[in-house]
Amino acid sequence: MELVIQNKQREKEEKAGRQKTFFDKKEELNERLQLLDRENFRLQNQRERLNERLESQVDYMWSEYELTYSRAEELRKEELTSIPEMKRSINEKKMEIRALGNVNVNAIEDYKEISGRYEFMKNQHEDLVAAQAALEKIIEELDGGMRRQFREKFGEIRREFDKVFKELFGGGTGTLELSQEEDILEAGIQIISQPPGKKLQNMMQLSGGEKALTAIALLFAIQNLKPSPFCLLDEIEAALDDSNVDRFAGYLHKLTRYTQFIVITHRRGTMVSADRLYGITMQEKGVSTLVSVSLIEAQMEREEEKAEL
């Protein structure tokens, strides 16, 4: 009996030890469970903060760069794994952006406007360049035509001037020469005159009457080549002597076949050769009167009177 009691006592002690061990294990598990609960709570809080940060970063990317999360994933560079390196790269990009200056929010509209103006001005410029080339070609053709025509007409006037000069001076030689210039249109013209009995000399070395008659010869030479329907002469023979006036008047009368001349003169030889004379007289002080005489009618009347006799 005593042995049974001892066995039971040992069994009780063993069960008590196992119970104590169980309770110790329970306490340990309770403590671990509490730790895991706290850790779970901490991780949930951290997850919420990370989610908030993620949402904040997504909002920042959109508001700052207009990038969505999926688009940012596409632009992600796998080699950038270091946060300090990423921050350094971001700072470098920001510095480059700041170096660009202030952002013009109307840049797109301004670009469209300036681009349109540029295209318009470009087209205008191309049109002007084409017009300039066409005008330069026309000017070149005109210059060539003027040089050719001037050379031809100058030769004709020079030959005709010599003929008229000989007839007005009763001999001698008259010629025209171009000064030594590369461009014929820019060259000066020299009038060389040699009245009968004198040596060939420049017009500026002649007397006043010889200068006047030489100029008249040049005028009549041009008139012979291209007659004008009407011509007004104002005392161009005033410096001539009587014999030269007669030559002038006789040659002028030959030109009336193609040209009507009105001559202002005080020389008798010129008035004698005229078809009709107009004069202004003042018989009363302050009152002018026009007097006209038809020399042709007077000459016809004289011829009729001679015929009757």
Secondary structure in CASP SS format (residue, H / E / C, confidence):
PFRMAT SS
TARGET T0000
AUTHOR 0000-0000-0000
METHOD secondary structure of the structure
MODEL  1
M C 1.00
E H 1.00
L H 1.00
V H 1.00
I H 1.00
Q H 1.00
N H 1.00
K H 1.00
Q H 1.00
R H 1.00
E H 1.00
K H 1.00
E H 1.00
E H 1.00
K H 1.00
A H 1.00
G H 1.00
R H 1.00
Q H 1.00
K H 1.00
T H 1.00
F H 1.00
F H 1.00
D H 1.00
K H 1.00
K H 1.00
E H 1.00
E H 1.00
L H 1.00
N H 1.00
E H 1.00
R H 1.00
L H 1.00
Q H 1.00
L H 1.00
L H 1.00
D H 1.00
R H 1.00
E H 1.00
N H 1.00
F H 1.00
R H 1.00
L H 1.00
Q H 1.00
N H 1.00
Q H 1.00
R H 1.00
E H 1.00
R H 1.00
L H 1.00
N H 1.00
E H 1.00
R H 1.00
L H 1.00
E H 1.00
S H 1.00
Q H 1.00
V H 1.00
D H 1.00
Y H 1.00
M H 1.00
W H 1.00
S H 1.00
E H 1.00
Y H 1.00
E C 1.00
L C 1.00
T C 1.00
Y H 1.00
S H 1.00
R H 1.00
A H 1.00
E H 1.00
E H 1.00
L H 1.00
R C 1.00
K C 1.00
E C 1.00
E C 1.00
L C 1.00
T C 1.00
S C 1.00
I H 1.00
P H 1.00
E H 1.00
M H 1.00
K H 1.00
R H 1.00
S H 1.00
I H 1.00
N H 1.00
E H 1.00
K H 1.00
K H 1.00
M H 1.00
E H 1.00
I H 1.00
R H 1.00
A H 1.00
L C 1.00
G C 1.00
N C 1.00
V C 1.00
N C 1.00
V C 1.00
N C 1.00
A H 1.00
I H 1.00
E H 1.00
D H 1.00
Y H 1.00
K H 1.00
E H 1.00
I H 1.00
S H 1.00
G H 1.00
R H 1.00
Y H 1.00
E H 1.00
F H 1.00
M H 1.00
K H 1.00
N H 1.00
Q H 1.00
H H 1.00
E H 1.00
D H 1.00
L H 1.00
V H 1.00
A H 1.00
A H 1.00
Q H 1.00
A H 1.00
A H 1.00
L H 1.00
E H 1.00
K H 1.00
I H 1.00
I H 1.00
E H 1.00
E H 1.00
L H 1.00
D H 1.00
G H 1.00
G H 1.00
M H 1.00
R H 1.00
R H 1.00
Q H 1.00
F H 1.00
R H 1.00
E H 1.00
K H 1.00
F H 1.00
G H 1.00
E H 1.00
I H 1.00
R H 1.00
R H 1.00
E H 1.00
F H 1.00
D H 1.00
K H 1.00
V H 1.00
F H 1.00
K H 1.00
E H 1.00
L H 1.00
F H 1.00
G C 1.00
G C 1.00
G C 1.00
T E 1.00
G E 1.00
T E 1.00
L E 1.00
E E 1.00
L E 1.00
S C 1.00
Q C 1.00
E C 1.00
E C 1.00
D C 1.00
I C 1.00
L C 1.00
E C 1.00
A C 1.00
G C 1.00
I E 1.00
Q E 1.00
I E 1.00
I E 1.00
S E 1.00
Q E 1.00
P C 1.00
P C 1.00
G C 1.00
K C 1.00
K C 1.00
L C 1.00
Q E 1.00
N E 1.00
M H 1.00
M H 1.00
Q H 1.00
L C 1.00
S C 1.00
G H 1.00
G H 1.00
E H 1.00
K H 1.00
A H 1.00
L H 1.00
T H 1.00
A H 1.00
I H 1.00
A H 1.00
L H 1.00
L H 1.00
F H 1.00
A H 1.00
I H 1.00
Q H 1.00
N H 1.00
L H 1.00
K C 1.00
P C 1.00
S C 1.00
P C 1.00
F E 1.00
C E 1.00
L E 1.00
L E 1.00
D E 1.00
E C 1.00
I C 1.00
E C 1.00
A C 1.00
A C 1.00
L C 1.00
D C 1.00
D H 1.00
S H 1.00
N H 1.00
V H 1.00
D H 1.00
R H 1.00
F H 1.00
A H 1.00
G H 1.00
Y H 1.00
L H 1.00
H H 1.00
K H 1.00
L H 1.00
T C 1.00
R C 1.00
Y C 1.00
T C 1.00
Q E 1.00
F E 1.00
I E 1.00
V E 1.00
I E 1.00
T C 1.00
H C 1.00
R C 1.00
R H 1.00
G H 1.00
T H 1.00
M H 1.00
V H 1.00
S C 1.00
A C 1.00
D C 1.00
R E 1.00
L E 1.00
Y E 1.00
G E 1.00
I E 1.00
T E 1.00
M E 1.00
Q E 1.00
E E 1.00
K C 1.00
G C 1.00
V E 1.00
S E 1.00
T E 1.00
L E 1.00
V E 1.00
S E 1.00
V E 1.00
S E 1.00
L H 1.00
I H 1.00
E H 1.00
A H 1.00
Q H 1.00
M H 1.00
E H 1.00
R H 1.00
E H 1.00
E H 1.00
E H 1.00
K H 1.00
A H 1.00
E H 1.00
L C 1.00
END
